[in-house]
Amino acid sequence: MTETKKNIEKLIESIGSLTVTELAELVSALKEKFNITAQAFAPVAAAASTGAAAGGALPAEEVKTEYTVSLVSVGDKKIQVLKELRVLTNLGLKEAKDVIDKTPSVIKENITKEEADKIKAKLEEVGAKVEVK
């Protein structure tokens, strides 16, 4: 392994151990040190959206790629819904019970369409009402 690669790995490890506040300070310091502004990225973003529009595709911000699954109602089979919810989300018994008791509640956020559909199908099999947004 080259010396540069070792240095990069050490740097990544150091950054990974920072708190959120320390990370925010690091970002600010880097922006100041290298004179980075939001305007520096504007031409890249404009070119990307113009290129997508010219190609006939929708701009990236209009294409939904992340979904949220919400439990709307439990139905008659509360225990089966609880069991299935625990399997799908790896929640503990208390956490899963809290989700069920506080319906409507979010089950999972920022997931793919396929995963959202899978969760919805599994929970609806046991009688729950689920919404995907």
C-alpha positions in Angstrom: 0.0 0.0 0.0 1.4 3.4 -0.9 2.1 6.1 1.6 -0.6 8.3 0.1 -3.2 5.6 0.4 -2.3 5.1 4.0 -2.6 8.8 4.7 -6.0 8.9 3.1 -7.2 5.9 5.2 -6.0 7.6 8.4 -7.8 10.8 7.4 -11.0 8.9 6.7 -10.7 7.1 10.0 -10.2 10.4 11.8 -13.2 12.1 10.1 -15.3 9.1 11.0 -14.7 9.5 14.7 -15.8 13.2 14.7 -19.0 14.3 16.3 -21.6 16.1 14.3 -20.6 19.5 15.7 -16.9 18.8 15.0 -17.8 17.7 11.5 -19.8 20.9 10.8 -16.7 22.9 12.0 -14.5 20.9 9.7 -16.7 21.6 6.7 -16.8 25.3 7.5 -13.0 25.4 7.8 -12.5 23.5 4.5 -14.9 25.9 2.7 -13.0 28.9 4.1 -9.6 27.4 3.4 -10.3 26.5 -0.2 -12.8 29.4 -0.8 -15.7 27.0 -1.7 -19.1 28.6 -2.2 -22.5 27.2 -3.2 -22.0 29.1 -6.5 -19.0 27.0 -7.3 -21.4 24.0 -7.8 -24.2 25.9 -9.6 -22.7 25.5 -13.2 -22.4 21.7 -12.6 -26.0 21.4 -11.4 -27.3 23.6 -14.2 -25.5 21.5 -16.8 -26.7 18.3 -15.3 -30.4 19.4 -15.3 -30.1 21.0 -18.8 -28.6 17.8 -20.2 -31.3 15.6 -18.7 -34.0 17.9 -20.1 -32.5 18.0 -23.5 -32.3 14.2 -23.5 -36.0 14.0 -22.8 -35.6 12.6 -19.3 -37.0 14.2 -16.2 -34.5 16.2 -14.1 -33.2 14.2 -11.1 -35.0 16.2 -8.5 -38.4 15.2 -10.0 -37.7 11.5 -10.0 -38.7 9.9 -6.7 -36.2 7.3 -5.6 -36.8 7.2 -1.8 -40.0 6.2 -0.2 -41.5 6.2 3.3 -43.7 3.4 4.6 -46.3 4.3 7.2 -48.6 2.1 9.3 -52.1 3.6 9.0 -54.0 1.0 11.1 -53.3 -2.4 12.7 -56.6 -4.2 12.0 -57.8 -7.2 14.0 -54.6 -9.2 14.1 -52.4 -6.9 16.3 -50.1 -9.7 17.5 -49.4 -10.9 13.9 -48.8 -7.4 12.8 -46.4 -6.9 15.7 -44.5 -10.0 14.8 -44.2 -9.1 11.2 -43.2 -5.6 12.0 -40.4 -6.8 14.2 -39.1 -9.1 11.4 -39.2 -6.4 8.8 -37.6 -3.6 10.8 -35.4 -5.4 13.4 -37.2 -3.4 16.2 -37.3 -4.7 19.7 -40.6 -5.7 21.2 -41.2 -2.4 23.0 -40.2 -0.3 20.0 -42.5 -2.3 17.6 -45.4 -2.1 20.1 -44.9 1.7 20.3 -45.1 2.0 16.5 -48.4 0.0 16.6 -49.9 1.9 19.5 -49.1 5.3 17.9 -50.7 4.7 14.5 -50.5 6.3 12.0 -46.7 6.1 12.3 -43.7 5.8 10.1 -42.2 2.3 9.8 -39.2 3.0 7.5 -38.0 6.1 5.6 -35.7 6.7 2.6 -36.0 3.2 1.2 -36.4 1.9 -2.4 -39.7 1.3 -4.0 -39.1 -2.4 -4.1 -38.4 -2.6 -0.3 -41.4 -0.3 0.4 -43.7 -2.6 -1.7 -42.3 -5.7 0.1 -43.0 -4.2 3.5 -46.5 -3.1 2.5 -47.4 -6.5 1.1 -46.1 -8.4 4.2 -48.0 -6.2 6.6 -51.2 -6.2 4.6 -51.1 -10.0 4.5 -51.6 -10.0 8.3 -54.3 -7.4 8.2 -52.6 -4.1 8.6 -53.3 -1.0 6.5 -50.1 0.5 5.1 -49.3 3.6 3.1 -46.3 4.2 0.8 -45.3 7.8 0.0 
